Amino acid sequence: MKDVLSQSEIDSLLDGLTSGKVTAEQIEQDTEQQRLKTYDFRRPNKFSKEHLRTLHVLHESYARLLTNFLSGFLHSDINIEVASVGQFSYEEFTRSVVSPTLLTVFKYTNHKGNAVMETNPHFLMPLIDLQLGGTGEMSENLRELTEIELSVANKIIEKLLEQLTVIWKDIIKGNPEIVSLETNPHLHQMLSPNDIVLVITFSTTVGEENRGLLNICLPYNFLEPVLSKFSVNQFSQMFNEREEDDIKAVEYWLNMSDVELNAAVGNGEIAVRDFLDLQVGDVMLLDRQQNQDFDLYVQDQLKFKVQPGRIGNKLAVQVVSLAEEALEVDE
């Protein structure tokens, strides 16, 4: 659709023609130039804006999943966010990463082509330090990984790929396999320099100061068989079908979870000598009246007020209300 000129633009053109400042040939030439677009045949656009938007949304979920997993797995404050999604030549990608770094070439079973995960040392080294029992410190000087560090890094990369599989499960079937590890990106030639790749860049923070990058490089020949699944309609339909199954799965595992419940009758003070002489049937003085409710703790958190009783020949409690402390937390 052609752009519609405003009335002021039309008046300016008429004034220009009338005064002779602008000729009809110049107007036609300017219009033709506006219709022409520069196209670089060495770097064709193989991914549409729709593909980029869909991949951005998809990997935002991966960033959240990875943040929660790594924070729990390594017991540290880790944050990961999608910084950008774009298409480049493979040469541009390899020139953009620092050296030394760690390039992990991986593939999926039953799927052709390889992909690359680049873990920046400012992201990977603190993870290795945490895995080895450290505090997640980053060395000031970049250096090559030792054999022990490479072994630990391999395990960490496997975990990263496992989480990626969770996000990609409806797009690419199979399990990820590490093909090779390379620390010098300039010596690694998985693709020809002009091959088009899609690069998802994540900004990472480990602790308070260690900021780094995580890149996932997906060649066009890797994505081509599943590219149709990245249309908005197909993407929405695919995940809507999975939503009900995911809800049922979450409910199932929540119902299977065990939680520890403790009913507190009350508190009292007693001398150590008297405590050692306690016998079955002895009576202790507590700080709770007979008609007062007991406290029920769920995983060491005070949640309910309860009354004691029996079910058959077993002692039991009946929940009568939420504890005030629990109400304050909910608010």
NORMOHU-V651952 format. One record per residue. SS is DSSP state (A for helix, B for strand, O for the rest). Layout:
ss
SS
SS
This chain:
ss
O
O
O
O
O
O
A
A
A
A
A
A
A
A
A
A
A
A
A
O
O
O
O
A
A
A
A
A
A
A
A
A
A
A
A
O
O
O
O
O
O
O
O
O
O
O
O
O
A
A
A
A
A
A
A
A
A
A
A
A
A
A
A
A
A
A
A
A
A
A
A
A
A
A
O
O
O
B
B
B
B
B
B
B
B
B
B
B
B
A
A
A
A
A
A
A
O
O
O
O
O
B
B
B
B
B
B
B
O
O
O
O
O
O
B
B
B
B
B
O
A
A
A
A
A
A
A
A
A
A
A
O
O
O
O
O
O
O
O
O
O
O
O
O
O
O
A
A
A
A
A
A
A
A
A
A
A
A
A
A
A
A
A
A
A
A
A
A
O
O
O
O
O
O
O
B
B
B
B
B
B
B
O
O
A
A
A
O
O
O
O
O
O
O
O
B
B
B
B
B
B
B
B
B
B
B
O
O
O
B
B
B
B
B
B
B
B
B
B
A
A
A
A
A
A
A
A
A
A
A
O
A
A
A
A
A
A
A
A
A
A
A
A
A
A
A
A
A
A
A
A
A
A
A
A
O
O
O
O
O
B
B
B
B
O
O
O
O
O
O
O
A
A
A
A
A
O
O
O
O
O
O
O
O
O
O
O
O
O
O
O
O
O
B
B
B
B
B
O
O
B
B
B
B
B
B
B
B
B
B
B
O
O
B
B
B
B
B
B
B
B
B
O
A
A
A
A
A
A
A
O
